[in-house]
């Protein structure tokens, strides 16, 4: 893994969950500028913050640090598609 895999993972997870820097900052008890620093790779979270980020996104610290999570898909659902799937099930 390269030097900023963690930052890319945090940014991708935040965007997947449609969160702003400020919303993630509130969830992990830090300023949005701190979150932005994590994402850019100019700051590194301490272990406790890393664990808090992981818990927030249901990821392990190992996944955040050592996996490329940017291939995870978008969590947003097209309601029309969902409605169509429900109709097929019935």
C-alpha positions in Angstrom: 0.0 0.0 0.0 1.1 3.5 -0.7 1.4 6.3 1.8 -2.1 7.7 1.7 -4.3 4.6 1.4 -5.8 5.4 4.8 -6.8 8.9 3.6 -8.4 7.6 0.4 -10.3 5.0 2.4 -11.6 7.5 4.8 -12.7 9.9 2.1 -14.3 7.1 0.0 -16.2 5.8 3.0 -17.3 9.3 4.0 -18.6 10.0 0.5 -20.2 6.5 0.2 -22.2 7.4 3.3 -23.0 10.9 1.9 -21.4 12.6 4.9 -19.7 16.0 4.9 -16.3 16.6 6.5 -18.2 18.3 9.4 -20.6 15.3 9.9 -17.7 12.8 10.1 -15.8 15.2 12.4 -18.8 15.3 14.7 -19.2 11.6 14.7 -15.5 11.0 15.6 -15.2 14.1 17.8 -12.7 16.2 15.8 -12.8 19.3 13.6 -13.6 19.0 9.9 -10.1 20.4 9.2 -8.7 17.4 11.0 -10.7 15.0 8.9 -9.6 16.8 5.8 -6.0 16.4 7.0 -6.5 12.7 7.4 -8.0 12.4 3.9 -5.1 14.4 2.3 -2.5 12.4 4.3 -1.0 15.4 6.1 -2.3 14.1 9.4 -2.5 10.6 10.9 -5.2 9.7 13.4 -4.1 8.2 16.7 -5.2 4.6 17.5 -8.3 5.6 19.4 -9.5 7.9 16.6 -8.7 5.2 14.0 -10.8 2.7 16.0 -13.6 5.3 16.2 -13.6 5.8 12.4 -13.6 2.0 11.9 -16.5 1.6 14.3 -18.4 4.4 12.6 -18.1 2.7 9.2 -18.1 -0.9 10.5 -14.6 -1.5 9.4 -11.6 -2.9 11.3 -8.5 -0.8 11.7 -6.6 -3.3 9.6 -9.1 -2.8 6.7 -8.8 1.0 7.0 -5.0 0.8 7.0 -4.2 -2.1 4.7 -7.1 -2.6 2.2 -8.2 -0.6 -0.8 -11.8 0.2 0.1 -12.2 2.5 -2.8 -13.7 -0.3 -4.9 -16.7 -0.5 -2.5 -19.9 0.6 -4.3 -22.1 3.5 -3.6 -24.6 2.9 -0.8 -27.3 5.1 -2.3 -30.2 3.2 -3.8 -32.4 4.2 -6.7 -35.9 4.1 -5.1 -37.4 3.2 -8.5 -35.1 0.2 -8.8 -35.8 -0.9 -5.2 -39.6 -0.6 -5.9 -39.2 -2.7 -9.0 -37.3 -5.4 -7.1 -40.0 -5.5 -4.4 -42.6 -6.0 -7.1 -40.6 -8.9 -8.6 -40.5 -10.6 -5.2 -44.2 -10.4 -4.7 
